[in-house]
Amino acid sequence: MIRIEGHPRSGKSGRLSPSERKALIIDSAARWCLESESLEIPFAVIAERVGVARSLIYHYYPNREALLADVIRSQADVLMKRLGAADPGKGRAYLETLMRIYVDFVAERPGVITEVLASPEASRMLRAQIPAGLPELFRFVAGALDIRQDTPEAAAAASALEFVRHFLIFERMSAGGNADGFARYCADIIMTAVERVPAGTGAPRSA
């Protein structure tokens, strides 16, 4: 289930600021999507959960598609925060830790991911978020393997990471196997891709 963080109240009246209320709407909608495994976000239900009139939801979002786009963005942020919370390290062990976080993230959302893949509009929104999210994920992977961007090793790692993304989306949902095994397999894919870069074609590893 999604981890919902509390939103601090501001102002002397203790009321939520507009930005805090919008964040609460997004969090409530994300929780509803995960619980119901549906992308059809009911504004009336979200308004009741947040404790506001339905008309106020429309003040922030003219339609469900606009809210869904922010939900998808928020879930990408959840993944990045989890990766950032892991103890930093180097090498294979740290890479497996990153992949385990990624595996768990996908495994928590099988129904929602299925719905996203079945919805052309939601798939378009997801594809729009991938270019923004992958560089951040790649940054963690590059740090684990001590490689620099704009090198053959970096290109190999990025391609392997794209394969891992597809693998987890299409295999993790149905396989339901051992999460550690999936993490090791994903780490193997990335490390093998980097190690197969011909000697002498890459730049020196970063210090």
Wavefront OBJ file of the C-alpha trace (Angstrom):
o trace
v 0.000 0.000 0.000
v 1.169 3.513 -0.706
v 2.952 5.297 2.083
v 1.023 8.466 2.853
v 2.981 11.112 4.674
v 1.239 13.610 6.882
v 0.859 17.127 5.577
v 1.665 19.872 8.087
v -1.091 22.366 8.645
v -0.284 25.998 8.175
v -1.711 29.323 9.190
v -3.181 30.486 12.477
v -6.520 28.832 11.744
v -4.867 25.441 11.333
v -6.377 25.046 7.887
v -4.505 23.471 4.996
v -2.934 25.788 2.478
v -4.023 25.351 -1.173
v -0.828 23.441 -2.009
v -1.224 21.186 1.026
v -4.860 20.494 0.172
v -3.925 19.621 -3.395
v -1.263 17.231 -2.128
v -3.834 15.602 0.149
v -6.206 15.164 -2.799
v -3.434 13.479 -4.808
v -2.513 11.206 -1.896
v -6.147 10.219 -1.341
v -6.659 9.518 -5.039
v -3.473 7.432 -5.173
v -4.571 5.404 -2.163
v -7.980 4.841 -3.753
v -6.399 3.643 -7.015
v -4.238 1.136 -5.145
v -7.090 -0.115 -2.970
v -9.600 -0.456 -5.809
v -7.076 -1.364 -8.564
v -8.905 1.077 -10.800
v -8.042 4.316 -12.551
v -11.635 5.589 -12.564
v -11.172 8.060 -9.736
v -14.555 9.096 -8.254
v -14.411 12.748 -7.264
v -17.256 12.295 -4.777
v -15.338 9.595 -2.892
v -12.107 11.584 -2.888
v -13.936 14.682 -1.656
v -15.460 12.677 1.198
v -12.085 11.247 2.168
v -10.409 14.621 2.099
v -13.329 16.265 3.892
v -14.193 18.888 1.280
v -17.018 19.565 -1.142
v -16.785 17.842 -4.517
v -16.803 21.259 -6.198
v -13.468 22.010 -4.524
v -11.894 18.979 -6.227
v -12.953 20.488 -9.554
v -11.295 23.733 -8.494
v -7.956 21.900 -8.612
v -8.743 19.383 -11.355
v -11.159 19.974 -14.259
v -11.407 16.228 -14.948
v -10.265 12.794 -13.793
v -7.480 12.676 -16.368
v -5.767 15.713 -14.858
v -5.903 14.178 -11.377
v -4.685 10.817 -12.681
v -1.657 12.506 -14.266
v -0.675 13.918 -10.875
v -1.270 10.534 -9.219
v 1.136 8.896 -11.667
v 3.699 11.632 -11.013
v 3.288 11.167 -7.272
v 3.978 7.446 -7.552
v 7.201 8.136 -9.441
v 8.160 10.416 -6.546
v 7.417 7.611 -4.056
v 9.877 5.340 -5.859
v 12.593 7.991 -5.924
v 12.154 8.675 -2.195
v 12.454 4.975 -1.380
v 15.616 4.682 -3.443
v 17.030 7.764 -1.791
v 16.270 6.395 1.676
v 18.416 3.291 1.119
v 21.855 3.315 2.702
v 24.219 4.451 -0.068
v 26.881 2.093 -1.218
v 28.847 0.713 -4.132
v 28.963 -2.473 -6.139
v 26.765 -5.499 -6.553
v 25.218 -5.503 -3.066
v 23.976 -1.911 -3.352
v 22.688 -2.521 -6.883
v 20.679 -5.494 -5.619
v 19.262 -3.293 -2.861
v 18.114 -0.744 -5.459
v 16.570 -3.464 -7.605
v 14.787 -4.983 -4.604
v 13.202 -1.608 -3.888
v 12.155 -1.380 -7.532
v 10.761 -4.943 -7.499
v 8.742 -4.282 -4.343
v 7.393 -1.038 -5.766
v 6.067 -2.812 -8.872
v 4.763 -5.777 -6.849
v 2.672 -3.462 -4.657
v 0.827 -2.136 -7.707
v -0.040 -5.090 -9.993
v -3.686 -4.195 -10.517
v -3.002 -0.526 -11.108
v -0.189 -1.268 -13.554
v -2.481 -3.639 -15.455
v -5.089 -0.892 -15.668
v -2.504 1.624 -16.841
v -1.298 -0.696 -19.597
v -4.901 -1.305 -20.692
v -5.715 2.404 -20.862
v -4.283 4.319 -23.846
v -4.608 7.623 -21.999
v -2.992 6.332 -18.803
v -0.242 4.638 -20.821
v 0.479 7.947 -22.514
v 0.744 9.634 -19.110
v 3.067 6.895 -17.881
v 5.305 7.195 -20.931
v 5.481 10.935 -20.323
v 6.767 10.279 -16.796
v 9.329 7.628 -17.755
v 11.789 10.057 -19.393
v 11.670 12.166 -16.231
v 11.999 9.225 -13.857
v 14.597 7.060 -15.565
v 17.464 9.580 -15.309
v 16.909 9.712 -11.555
v 16.827 5.916 -11.309
v 19.877 5.735 -13.552
v 21.699 8.113 -11.223
v 21.364 5.580 -8.410
v 22.472 2.718 -10.653
v 25.442 4.688 -11.994
v 26.474 5.505 -8.445
v 26.290 1.841 -7.463
v 28.501 0.795 -10.381
v 30.747 3.850 -10.219
v 30.264 4.823 -13.860
v 30.035 8.226 -15.458
v 27.374 9.495 -17.793
v 28.105 9.889 -21.499
v 30.254 6.749 -21.567
v 29.691 3.385 -23.278
v 29.188 1.815 -19.857
v 26.510 4.363 -19.039
v 24.735 3.694 -22.328
v 24.849 -0.048 -21.664
v 23.484 0.416 -18.147
v 20.688 2.681 -19.382
v 19.624 0.150 -22.019
v 19.696 -2.653 -19.456
v 17.646 -0.549 -17.064
v 15.008 -0.020 -19.743
v 14.850 -3.793 -20.255
v 14.528 -4.285 -16.484
v 11.602 -1.875 -16.399
v 9.727 -3.851 -19.057
v 10.662 -7.151 -17.441
v 9.328 -6.153 -14.041
v 6.085 -4.720 -15.407
v 5.236 -7.765 -17.495
v 6.749 -10.568 -15.404
v 6.548 -9.519 -11.757
v 2.777 -9.026 -11.889
v 2.015 -12.590 -12.930
v 4.981 -14.546 -11.606
v 4.617 -13.607 -7.951
v 7.990 -15.241 -7.334
v 10.771 -14.572 -4.908
v 11.466 -10.851 -4.726
v 15.125 -11.358 -3.872
v 15.484 -13.613 -6.918
v 13.967 -10.974 -9.153
v 16.298 -8.346 -7.685
v 19.346 -10.542 -8.280
v 18.251 -11.234 -11.846
v 17.751 -7.530 -12.570
v 21.170 -6.727 -11.071
v 22.688 -9.480 -13.220
v 21.195 -7.942 -16.364
v 22.622 -4.504 -15.615
v 26.057 -5.672 -14.495
v 26.436 -8.046 -17.432
v 25.563 -5.267 -19.872
v 28.207 -2.983 -18.359
v 30.875 -5.704 -18.161
v 30.387 -6.585 -21.827
v 31.452 -3.132 -22.979
v 34.690 -3.760 -24.919
v 37.828 -2.895 -22.986
v 39.313 0.483 -23.853
v 36.042 2.007 -25.102
v 34.944 3.498 -21.822
v 36.090 6.413 -19.732
v 37.877 5.915 -16.390
v 35.529 5.131 -13.505
v 34.648 8.076 -11.305
v 36.536 8.544 -8.069
l 1 2 3 4 5 6 7 8 9 10 11 12 13 14 15 16 17 18 19 20 21 22 23 24 25 26 27 28 29 30 31 32 33 34 35 36 37 38 39 40 41 42 43 44 45 46 47 48 49 50 51 52 53 54 55 56 57 58 59 60 61 62 63 64 65 66 67 68 69 70 71 72 73 74 75 76 77 78 79 80 81 82 83 84 85 86 87 88 89 90 91 92 93 94 95 96 97 98 99 100 101 102 103 104 105 106 107 108 109 110 111 112 113 114 115 116 117 118 119 120 121 122 123 124 125 126 127 128 129 130 131 132 133 134 135 136 137 138 139 140 141 142 143 144 145 146 147 148 149 150 151 152 153 154 155 156 157 158 159 160 161 162 163 164 165 166 167 168 169 170 171 172 173 174 175 176 177 178 179 180 181 182 183 184 185 186 187 188 189 190 191 192 193 194 195 196 197 198 199 200 201 202 203 204 205 206 207
